[in-house]
């Protein structure tokens, strides 16, 4: 036992002392955290875009302008909702229902149901200044002031050389260099690129599509939205919504229906309550935390996969280093192969646990020092997870999975003299390791389905699959049965790989053929 | 009878159809320096690995320090394998200390011992360097030190001299003698005869897995007939009549020398007195321009005993 500890300590110290180890570990949190910041920045940093509106029909210019103004207001609205979430008092996701929350969600729900109507509502009730005044009471103390996002879409004048009354084809032909970025517009002395041209032909109303209209519209039918940026569709969507809303209002009027009636109808809704039969009476409603608890195993499976991959790589390369340097002989003159193997398993296992601990710790620190609604939510989710029964599951399945795979990879390492040789033997193992990753989300959706149950009984998949199912209270037969099978396989694998290891470590030359391997397993 | 540190009885090992070690028996007394000599592929390393219980013999018994398995007494054995290697990223003192602690020393004692050894054998300045920064020879010295750090009763060094420069070879010879004077038993394998000649109390000569000699250096040298080299222009056939003379052979003179004179190799019987040859020459008026009487070296013995086999073996 003493030598096992000595070997384990050396293995651990050698790993932990290398820079590569820490770079590898810290890379993940650094990438995730910087992604977090970058995405936050990106959300607010889209550049200002200039557009030109030409309405030859004179019917929809106002609707388009309203659309753009509303698009801006929509951003203000969403930004404000986010601000409200950030700075509201007592946010408690344990209690917060999963899919509807107070007026904010009413607001967002309205936006979904009829954006124009919701925005009208927002604007009618006084917009931002009113909302700020109303929300003052429910904000927490020291909340920062709300910063209104700047306008993203700004109207530009048609260049003087172009006649707004010439045919649409001609106008576009003349504007093409601007749209392609070859020429720039002159706006207040600044040269800016033209983002989009919105052209409404004179006979626009002929293109209105009604139920029963059969003639397929030509490609340039309706409002022409010209832009070389094909991915930013916010402007075109906003225009479409606004113009359609305007046309529909005309239709309502033509058919004698009051617009306000329509709006009221659209705002009528019936909630759907998601209930969990496994919870106690009175507390059945599914909370945000519950949903996360269901999905958390996926995270654990992924964590298990990443750490296992890292650990087995270390095992393999350390064993091969010892073989290549012939240190193994000195070691074997001092310790038994089983002691060496156990020491390695332990030492590298500790490295893996260090990895997990470092990740959890760095996220905890991040949440501690950087507070916003997102991190607060992550923090609460973490609390939920750490307090749940998933942790013991994870610890058990991690250790069992580690012992299982480490045994196999140690045996592989003992048979090879170079990493290159090891790679060909590793391939099948890697394929097997990929499977639980591929089925991860599928099993989370159907945790007690046939695929999940069958995979649970295959020892190589048991740790991953059972972890995957852990939150769904799998049947007792599965839990106990697979645990027994798993533990038996771990013992068997360690015993067999001990045999291979003993004979493999002193081998030189080519990795063994299958027949020789079988002889090793028997011998 | 002297206490035996190591005893091999009819030990054999086969790899497939190839017999690496064939029925070797030997006994090594406590406190001696014992040399394993033999050409490449003779089975020295295999024998050593079986002594250490790293591999199991197919037949025969090995008794090390009174135990049938080296595993049980491995804390009392120090081992330097043929192919040298150390953890590249570890510091010199740490690696000596690590191996010593694997052999049962507690961490503090192991550390103290590492520094003591490094100081004694002139490596103190390298103590804090990483192994990868050392030269090959230096690394080998460190490895020898890590093999003896726990003061083992039996030290087994497989080819300890290979790769060392003459100065360090001498340091190593000194170290081996230090060990022996401490009462520790040293077994080392080599194919450089001078080391064996200078150091060994006893030696084992093996080739093709078979023991061909086991005894003291003197006994080994006695295997070859004693030999006198004489150079003369006269007819020396009368020497054949001498009782002490086993045979007379004409040898080749180095080119460019006087063609009249010839070089003769005269082999003597055991216990012969070379003085009688001188006397006979004098009586018969043979003028000698050279008279060399040398003990055959271990090298000659080695070449004599294994040369044909070894060549065959090497190019098989």
Interface residues (C-beta under 8 A of the other chain):
Chain A: X3 X6 X7 X10 X14 X17 X18 X321 X324 X325 X326 X327 X329 X330 X331 X332 X333 X334 X335 X336 X506
Chain B: X49 X52 X54 X55 X70 X71 X74 X77 X79 X80 X81 X82 X83 X84 X85 X86 X87 X88 X89 X90 X98 X99 X101 X102 X103 X143 X146 X147
